[in-house]
Amino acid sequence: MKAMIFAAGTGSRLKPFTDHTPKALIPVAGKPRLEHVILKLKEAGFDEIVVNVHHLGDQIIDFLTLNNNFGLEIHISDERDYLLETGGGIKHAARFLQGEEPFLVHNVDVLSGIDLGAMLRFHVEHGNLATLAVKPEAASAKPPFRPNAISR
């Protein structure tokens, strides 16, 4: 299964921490955000991931190399010359996401308890064009999985 991780952001709201460290590598609970997301995707059965990079992208590439891509097939969608934002980022990475199978897009900022496997099963079972997981604004211990779907 394929996934894309948005890791290209500049991390402007996390300054000064992101002056010398990309947002994706800022640690949360002792591990970089990117590692949390990759391991969550791996646990859910995703085995091919594309990560877009921009701000301090060399550090992200080095981190992935140092960790042997966490045993996954990881591609880099290089946006170091120009940040392409959400739609442009997906379009730029399209060659890695080709095929008939669905793919998941995950932001490196999002750390949640969502069951990605359940979300994927929901998506496939309902034949959706797109499925979006959202969380109610009021925080709760662990909100139930409530997908929003766009049917074909």
Solvent accessible surface area in square Angstrom, and as a share of the most:
residue,aa,sasa,rsa
1,M,68,0.30
2,K,30,0.13
3,A,0,0.00
4,M,0,0.00
5,I,0,0.00
6,F,30,0.13
7,A,3,0.02
8,A,3,0.02
9,G,24,0.23
10,T,57,0.33
11,G,8,0.07
12,S,73,0.47
13,R,218,0.79
14,L,50,0.25
15,K,111,0.47
16,P,95,0.60
17,F,140,0.58
18,T,0,0.00
19,D,62,0.32
20,H,149,0.67
21,T,41,0.24
22,P,1,0.01
23,K,30,0.13
24,A,1,0.00
25,L,23,0.12
26,I,28,0.14
27,P,86,0.54
28,V,54,0.31
29,A,97,0.75
30,G,73,0.70
31,K,70,0.30
32,P,26,0.16
33,R,38,0.14
34,L,0,0.00
35,E,30,0.14
36,H,45,0.20
37,V,2,0.01
38,I,0,0.00
39,L,63,0.31
40,K,48,0.20
41,L,0,0.00
42,K,88,0.37
43,E,157,0.70
44,A,26,0.20
45,G,40,0.39
46,F,2,0.01
47,D,78,0.40
48,E,37,0.17
49,I,1,0.00
50,V,1,0.01
51,V,0,0.00
52,N,4,0.02
53,V,0,0.00
54,H,39,0.18
55,H,42,0.19
56,L,60,0.30
57,G,2,0.02
58,D,82,0.42
59,Q,66,0.29
60,I,0,0.00
61,I,46,0.23
62,D,91,0.47
63,F,30,0.13
64,L,4,0.02
65,T,94,0.55
66,L,147,0.73
67,N,50,0.26
68,N,123,0.63
69,N,45,0.23
70,F,27,0.11
71,G,67,0.64
72,L,23,0.11
73,E,94,0.42
74,I,20,0.10
75,H,42,0.19
76,I,46,0.23
77,S,0,0.00
78,D,59,0.31
79,E,4,0.02
80,R,95,0.35
81,D,149,0.77
82,Y,158,0.60
83,L,45,0.23
84,L,52,0.26
85,E,121,0.54
86,T,85,0.50
87,G,52,0.50
88,G,27,0.26
89,G,0,0.00
90,I,54,0.27
91,K,164,0.70
92,H,69,0.31
93,A,0,0.00
94,A,37,0.29
95,R,146,0.53
96,F,36,0.15
97,L,11,0.05
98,Q,116,0.52
99,G,62,0.60
100,E,177,0.79
101,E,71,0.32
102,P,47,0.29
103,F,81,0.34
104,L,17,0.09
105,V,56,0.32
106,H,13,0.06
107,N,60,0.31
108,V,1,0.00
109,D,51,0.26
110,V,74,0.43
111,L,76,0.38
112,S,52,0.34
113,G,48,0.46
114,I,40,0.20
115,D,79,0.41
116,L,8,0.04
117,G,12,0.12
118,A,26,0.20
119,M,22,0.10
120,L,24,0.12
121,R,134,0.49
122,F,51,0.21
123,H,27,0.12
124,V,88,0.51
125,E,133,0.59
126,H,106,0.48
127,G,38,0.37
128,N,3,0.02
129,L,112,0.56
130,A,41,0.32
131,T,23,0.14
132,L,114,0.57
133,A,37,0.28
134,V,81,0.46
135,K,119,0.50
136,P,68,0.43
137,E,180,0.81
138,A,82,0.63
139,A,89,0.69
140,S,64,0.41
141,A,115,0.89
142,K,144,0.61
143,P,40,0.25
144,P,80,0.50
145,F,62,0.26
146,R,143,0.52
147,P,30,0.19
148,N,74,0.38
149,A,48,0.37
150,I,106,0.54
151,S,81,0.52
152,R,210,0.77
